[in-house]
Amino acid sequence: MGLFILAFLTANGGGILRDVLTARPVSILSSNEPFYVVVSVAVVAALFKLHRKGAIENRFIFVLADAVGLVAFAIMGSLIALEIKAPFFGFVTLAFLTAAGGGILRDLLVNEVPDVLHSGFYGSIAILVAVGIYLLALVDFIHPLSLLAVFTAGLLLRLFASHYRWTLPKL
């Protein structure tokens, strides 16, 4: 049950925060798909005993899946910001919360300092994606190919950042 709760919160927490902040219907209340996805992931994780394996976060398949989710959710948050005609900070906030909010909530629930508060670069990718989409919106250039370009750039940036262990400078 704990594995399911943590997986559900990680996958859906950011979107719930985004929807509540933008006064939109909470997306997980209109479809069973998020539930099925989380149950499937939790079952696979339990079958492979992933919760017992150390340093799974550093394995390529995990980093790749995480990168895809991070960038896709940042794009989703940015597109919702565009839809509600949010200002620049709204783009950044919605992209960041949609992409990293679930992980932040999960970390707080298990009494850990959220990664985005001490490692730095993970959340920065969501912010850079938001800036890219904001700039594309300013020049009225939002279409599937431009979004694919932003997705690819964000994905590659996350993979390089993970591989080379990039962090932001600490004060």
Secondary structure, DSSP 8 states (H G I E B T S, - for coil): -HHHHHHHHHHHHHHHHHHHHTT---GGGS-SHHHHHHHHHHHHHHHTTGGGSTTGGGSHHHHHHHHHHHHHHHHHHHHHHHHTT--HHHHHHHHHHHHHHHHHHHHHHTT---HHHHT-HHHHHHHHHHHHHHHHHHTT--SHHHHHHHHHHHHHHHHHHHHTT------
